[in-house]
């Protein structure tokens, strides 16, 4: 046998000339399987073995009967204000919490309880890890779902299914359901992921000239918007009794300087600008000035514009009379003037105290006698 014939026989045995083996194309369920295993290992060092993963199309109103009791509902938010949902059953939730707190999965069924906010916070990294790795896998496989399942991350915990109905629209969703073996048989769990079936619609793009025209239209519409302002000439402080006594024809005195400092206020009562009161074409008018609104005297608007006290006017109520302090004194105290007191002689004018020199120390005072503190009747 020639050498080339021997080589051809060896090549035929090695498979030369055969068609390449068919490689199963990557699928979304396979991508989710890889994402679950890697996220659990990286975030919680938890060993997860997906036993079954399937994908189907559902609407929100049809998944209520498939939800496990005491499940954790985690809302996920994506681009263009789209929302999805993670459903974590008590078995997977307990395994994650146990690995994150004690480092091992207790080989016993999970205790039924309502998930707490702390549970959701502790599981957030795992859920984000699943979404992030799922995106990577479907992008590398160039699957059509990549445009509809990209950009979603954990947002917040939903209390119950009623909150889920309020947060999500009743539209078609792509549901991934996975049955999981946790910690090499220590526990079993399940996970469901709902994402909008249709990708987000891109925003319409306009040519540059149309964008400029659209901006001008918006600016014109804003400038045509009505703004209500209120001109405040002066505010008078009156008592309730004086207000009740107001009658038609009564006159209120206003400060003359306020004619040149009329406060123009917005709806919140804040002074926008100061104006001068005048008239135009036979009607009252305001001329907008250049002065600072803080120059307005306090009390002109509903809020004082500075910390100065408002000047009193004739319309302000008179201050209340101060009480007679002598009424608080005991009845035996004489409040007559010193000149009218008897037994006092005129005091001589004292000389300069510096001429007295150093004065000797005063002797110790004797103990005071015990006073009778009984009230006088």
C-alpha positions as CSV (number, residue, x, y, z in Angstrom):
1,X,0.0,0.0,0.0
2,X,1.3,3.4,-0.9
3,X,1.9,6.0,1.8
4,X,-0.9,8.3,0.5
5,X,-3.4,5.4,0.6
6,X,-2.4,4.7,4.2
7,X,-2.9,8.5,5.1
8,X,-6.3,8.6,3.5
9,X,-7.4,5.6,5.5
10,X,-6.3,7.3,8.8
11,X,-8.1,10.5,7.8
12,X,-11.3,8.6,7.0
13,X,-11.2,7.0,10.5
14,X,-10.6,10.4,12.0
15,X,-13.8,11.7,10.3
16,X,-12.3,13.7,7.5
17,X,-14.9,14.5,4.9
18,X,-17.8,14.1,7.3
19,X,-20.2,17.1,7.8
20,X,-19.5,19.0,11.0
21,X,-21.7,18.0,14.0
22,X,-24.8,20.0,14.5
23,X,-24.6,22.3,17.6
24,X,-27.9,23.1,19.2
25,X,-28.6,26.8,18.8
26,X,-28.5,28.8,22.0
27,X,-32.0,29.5,23.5
28,X,-33.5,31.9,26.0
29,X,-34.1,29.1,28.5
30,X,-30.4,28.1,28.2
31,X,-29.3,31.6,28.7
32,X,-31.4,31.9,31.8
33,X,-30.0,28.6,33.1
34,X,-26.5,30.0,32.9
35,X,-27.5,33.3,34.4
36,X,-29.1,31.6,37.4
37,X,-26.1,29.4,38.2
38,X,-23.6,32.2,37.8
39,X,-25.5,34.8,39.7
40,X,-26.2,32.5,42.7
41,X,-22.5,31.5,42.8
42,X,-21.1,35.0,42.5
43,X,-23.5,36.8,44.9
44,X,-24.3,34.2,47.6
45,X,-22.0,31.3,46.9
46,X,-25.2,29.2,46.5
47,X,-25.1,26.2,44.3
48,X,-28.2,26.2,42.1
49,X,-29.1,23.4,39.7
50,X,-32.1,24.3,37.4
51,X,-34.1,21.1,37.0
52,X,-36.6,22.5,34.6
53,X,-37.0,25.9,32.7
54,X,-39.7,26.7,30.3
55,X,-40.9,29.8,28.5
56,X,-44.5,30.8,27.6
57,X,-46.5,33.9,26.7
58,X,-49.1,35.1,29.3
59,X,-51.1,38.1,30.3
60,X,-51.1,39.5,33.8
61,X,-54.6,38.5,34.7
62,X,-53.9,34.8,33.9
63,X,-50.9,34.3,36.3
64,X,-52.7,34.8,39.6
65,X,-53.5,31.1,40.0
66,X,-49.9,30.1,39.4
67,X,-48.4,32.3,42.1
68,X,-47.0,30.4,45.2
69,X,-48.1,31.4,48.7
70,X,-45.8,33.8,50.6
71,X,-43.8,34.6,47.5
72,X,-41.6,37.7,47.2
73,X,-42.8,40.0,44.4
74,X,-40.0,42.2,43.1
75,X,-40.8,44.9,40.5
76,X,-38.1,45.4,37.8
77,X,-37.9,48.5,35.7
78,X,-36.6,48.7,32.2
79,X,-36.2,51.3,29.4
80,X,-39.0,53.5,28.3
81,X,-40.9,53.1,31.6
82,X,-41.5,49.4,31.1
83,X,-41.9,47.1,34.0
84,X,-41.5,43.4,34.7
85,X,-41.7,41.1,37.7
86,X,-39.7,38.6,39.7
87,X,-41.6,36.0,41.7
88,X,-39.3,34.2,44.3
89,X,-40.9,31.3,46.1
90,X,-40.2,30.7,49.9
91,X,-37.7,27.9,49.2
92,X,-35.4,30.0,47.1
93,X,-35.8,33.0,49.3
94,X,-34.9,31.0,52.4
95,X,-31.8,29.5,50.7
96,X,-30.5,32.9,49.7
97,X,-31.0,34.4,53.2
98,X,-29.4,31.4,54.8
99,X,-26.3,31.6,52.6
100,X,-26.0,35.3,53.0
101,X,-26.3,35.1,56.8
102,X,-24.9,31.7,57.9
103,X,-23.1,30.5,54.8
104,X,-25.0,27.2,54.5
105,X,-28.4,26.0,53.4
106,X,-30.4,24.3,56.2
107,X,-31.6,20.9,54.9
108,X,-35.2,21.5,55.8
109,X,-38.3,23.0,54.1
110,X,-38.7,26.8,54.3
111,X,-40.9,28.1,57.1
112,X,-44.0,29.8,55.5
113,X,-43.9,33.5,56.3
114,X,-44.5,36.9,54.6
115,X,-41.4,38.3,52.9
116,X,-40.1,41.5,54.5
117,X,-38.5,44.6,53.1
118,X,-35.1,43.3,54.4
119,X,-35.6,40.1,52.5
120,X,-36.1,42.1,49.3
121,X,-33.0,44.2,49.9
122,X,-30.8,41.1,50.6
123,X,-32.0,39.4,47.4
124,X,-31.7,42.6,45.2
125,X,-28.1,41.8,44.2
126,X,-29.0,38.3,43.2
127,X,-31.9,39.4,41.1
128,X,-29.9,42.1,39.4
129,X,-27.1,39.6,38.8
130,X,-29.6,37.2,37.0
131,X,-30.8,40.0,34.8
132,X,-27.3,41.3,33.9
133,X,-26.0,37.8,33.1
134,X,-29.1,37.0,31.1
135,X,-28.6,40.1,29.0
136,X,-25.0,39.1,28.3
137,X,-25.9,35.5,27.3
138,X,-28.7,36.5,24.9
139,X,-26.6,39.3,23.4
140,X,-23.7,37.0,22.7
141,X,-26.1,34.5,21.1
142,X,-27.7,37.3,19.1
143,X,-31.2,36.1,20.1
144,X,-34.2,38.2,18.9
145,X,-35.3,38.6,22.5
146,X,-32.3,40.8,23.2
147,X,-34.1,44.0,22.3
148,X,-37.0,43.2,24.6
149,X,-35.1,41.9,27.7
150,X,-32.3,44.4,28.0
151,X,-32.0,47.2,30.6
152,X,-34.2,45.7,33.4
153,X,-33.1,46.0,37.0
154,X,-34.6,45.6,40.5
155,X,-36.8,48.6,41.5
156,X,-38.8,47.8,44.7
157,X,-40.8,45.1,46.5
158,X,-44.5,44.8,46.0
159,X,-46.6,43.7,49.0
160,X,-49.0,41.4,47.3
161,X,-50.7,40.5,44.0
162,X,-53.0,43.4,44.3
163,X,-50.0,45.7,44.3
164,X,-48.7,43.8,41.3
165,X,-51.9,44.5,39.4
166,X,-51.6,48.2,40.1
167,X,-48.0,48.4,39.1
168,X,-48.0,46.4,35.9
169,X,-50.2,46.8,32.8
170,X,-52.3,43.9,31.7
171,X,-50.4,43.3,28.5
172,X,-48.7,40.2,27.0
173,X,-45.6,39.1,29.0
174,X,-42.8,36.6,28.3
175,X,-42.7,34.3,31.4
176,X,-39.7,32.2,32.3
177,X,-40.4,29.6,35.0
178,X,-37.6,27.7,36.6
179,X,-37.6,24.8,39.1
180,X,-34.4,24.8,41.2
181,X,-32.4,22.4,43.3
182,X,-30.7,24.4,46.1
183,X,-27.6,23.5,48.0
184,X,-27.2,20.0,46.5
185,X,-30.7,18.9,47.6
186,X,-30.9,20.8,50.9
187,X,-33.9,22.7,49.6
188,X,-36.0,23.1,46.4
189,X,-37.3,26.3,45.1
190,X,-38.8,28.1,42.1
191,X,-38.4,31.4,40.3
192,X,-40.5,33.2,37.7
193,X,-39.5,36.2,35.6
194,X,-42.1,38.2,33.6
195,X,-40.9,40.7,31.0
196,X,-42.9,42.6,28.4
197,X,-43.3,40.5,25.3
198,X,-42.9,43.4,22.9
199,X,-39.8,45.5,22.9
200,X,-40.1,49.2,23.8
201,X,-41.1,51.4,20.9
202,X,-38.3,53.9,20.0
203,X,-39.1,57.5,20.2
204,X,-39.8,59.1,16.8
205,X,-36.9,61.2,15.5
206,X,-37.5,64.4,13.6
207,X,-35.3,66.1,11.1
208,X,-33.2,68.9,12.5
209,X,-35.3,71.6,10.8
210,X,-38.5,70.1,12.2
211,X,-36.9,69.8,15.7
212,X,-36.1,73.6,15.6
213,X,-39.7,74.3,14.5
214,X,-41.1,72.1,17.3
215,X,-38.9,73.9,19.9
216,X,-40.2,77.3,18.6
217,X,-43.8,76.1,18.9
218,X,-43.2,74.9,22.5
219,X,-41.6,78.2,23.4
220,X,-44.5,80.2,21.8
221,X,-47.0,78.1,23.7
222,X,-45.3,78.7,27.0
223,X,-45.1,82.4,26.4
224,X,-48.8,82.5,25.7
225,X,-49.6,80.8,29.0
226,X,-51.6,83.0,31.3
227,X,-50.0,84.1,34.6
228,X,-52.1,85.5,37.4
229,X,-50.5,88.3,39.4
230,X,-51.9,90.4,42.2
231,X,-51.0,94.0,43.0
232,X,-50.9,94.8,46.7
233,X,-50.9,98.5,47.6
234,X,-51.0,98.2,51.3
235,X,-52.2,95.8,54.0
236,X,-53.9,97.2,57.1
237,X,-53.7,95.4,60.4
238,X,-57.0,95.7,62.3
239,X,-58.6,94.0,65.2
240,X,-61.6,91.8,64.8
241,X,-63.7,94.4,66.5
242,X,-62.7,97.1,64.1
243,X,-63.3,94.8,61.1
244,X,-66.8,94.1,62.4
245,X,-67.5,97.8,62.6
246,X,-66.5,98.6,58.9
247,X,-69.3,100.3,57.0
248,X,-69.6,101.7,53.4
249,X,-68.1,105.1,53.1
250,X,-65.5,104.7,55.9
251,X,-62.0,105.9,55.1
252,X,-58.7,104.0,55.6
253,X,-55.5,105.9,55.8
254,X,-52.7,104.5,53.5
255,X,-49.0,105.6,53.6
256,X,-48.1,107.9,50.7
257,X,-44.8,106.2,50.1
258,X,-46.6,103.0,49.2
259,X,-47.8,104.6,46.0
260,X,-44.4,104.1,44.5
261,X,-43.8,100.7,46.0
262,X,-46.8,98.5,45.0
263,X,-45.9,94.8,45.4
264,X,-46.7,92.6,42.4
265,X,-47.2,89.1,43.8
266,X,-47.5,85.7,42.3
267,X,-50.0,83.0,43.3
268,X,-47.9,81.9,46.3
269,X,-47.8,85.5,47.7
270,X,-44.2,86.1,46.9
271,X,-43.3,89.6,45.7
272,X,-42.0,89.4,42.1
273,X,-41.3,93.1,41.5
274,X,-42.2,96.6,42.8
275,X,-44.3,99.0,40.8
276,X,-45.5,102.6,40.8
277,X,-49.2,103.3,40.8
278,X,-50.4,105.5,38.0
279,X,-53.0,105.6,35.3
280,X,-53.1,105.0,31.5
281,X,-56.0,105.8,29.3
282,X,-58.2,106.6,32.2
283,X,-57.6,103.4,34.1
284,X,-55.4,102.4,37.0
285,X,-52.0,101.1,35.8
286,X,-48.7,100.0,37.2
287,X,-45.3,101.0,36.0
288,X,-42.7,98.2,36.7
289,X,-39.7,99.6,38.4
290,X,-36.1,98.5,38.8
291,X,-36.0,98.4,42.6
292,X,-35.4,95.3,44.6
293,X,-38.5,93.7,46.1
294,X,-36.7,93.5,49.4
295,X,-36.9,97.3,49.6
296,X,-40.6,97.0,50.1
297,X,-41.6,97.9,53.7
298,X,-42.6,95.0,55.9
299,X,-46.3,94.3,56.0
300,X,-46.9,95.2,52.4
301,X,-47.5,91.6,51.4
302,X,-48.7,88.5,53.1
303,X,-45.2,87.8,54.2
304,X,-42.7,90.3,55.6
305,X,-39.9,90.8,53.0
306,X,-37.4,91.7,55.7
307,X,-37.0,91.6,59.5
308,X,-37.8,95.3,60.1
309,X,-40.9,96.1,62.1
310,X,-43.8,97.4,60.0
311,X,-44.5,101.1,60.7
312,X,-47.7,101.8,62.5
313,X,-50.4,103.8,60.8
314,X,-53.5,105.6,62.0
315,X,-55.5,102.5,61.0
316,X,-53.5,100.2,63.2
317,X,-55.0,99.5,66.6
318,X,-53.6,101.5,69.5
319,X,-51.4,99.5,71.9
320,X,-53.2,98.1,75.0
321,X,-52.7,100.2,78.2
322,X,-50.0,98.8,80.4
323,X,-51.2,97.4,83.7
324,X,-50.8,99.4,86.8
325,X,-47.8,97.8,88.6
326,X,-48.8,99.5,91.9
327,X,-51.7,97.1,92.1
328,X,-49.3,94.2,92.6
329,X,-47.7,95.8,95.7
330,X,-48.7,95.0,99.3
331,X,-51.3,97.4,100.7
332,X,-48.9,98.7,103.4
333,X,-46.4,100.1,100.9
334,X,-46.6,103.9,100.6
335,X,-46.1,105.1,97.0
336,X,-45.9,108.8,97.7
337,X,-43.1,110.9,96.3
338,X,-39.9,111.1,98.4
339,X,-40.4,114.8,98.9
340,X,-43.7,114.1,100.7
341,X,-42.3,111.4,103.0
342,X,-41.9,112.6,106.6
343,X,-38.9,112.0,108.8
344,X,-36.4,112.4,106.1
345,X,-34.0,115.4,106.2
346,X,-32.2,116.8,103.2
347,X,-29.2,114.8,102.3
348,X,-25.9,116.8,102.1
349,X,-24.1,116.7,98.8
350,X,-21.4,114.0,98.9
351,X,-17.8,115.0,98.2
352,X,-15.5,113.1,95.9
353,X,-15.2,109.5,97.1
354,X,-11.5,109.4,96.1
355,X,-10.6,111.6,99.0
356,X,-11.8,109.0,101.5
357,X,-8.8,106.7,100.9
358,X,-8.9,103.0,101.6
359,X,-11.9,102.0,103.7
360,X,-11.6,99.3,106.4
361,X,-13.2,95.9,105.8
362,X,-16.7,95.6,107.1
363,X,-17.4,93.3,110.0
364,X,-19.3,90.0,109.5
365,X,-23.0,90.5,109.5
366,X,-25.0,88.8,112.3
367,X,-27.3,86.0,111.5
368,X,-30.7,87.1,110.3
369,X,-33.6,86.4,112.6
370,X,-36.2,83.8,111.4
371,X,-39.0,85.7,109.7
372,X,-42.6,84.8,110.1
373,X,-43.7,83.8,106.6
374,X,-47.3,83.4,107.5
375,X,-49.4,85.6,105.2
376,X,-51.0,88.7,106.6
377,X,-54.8,88.4,106.7
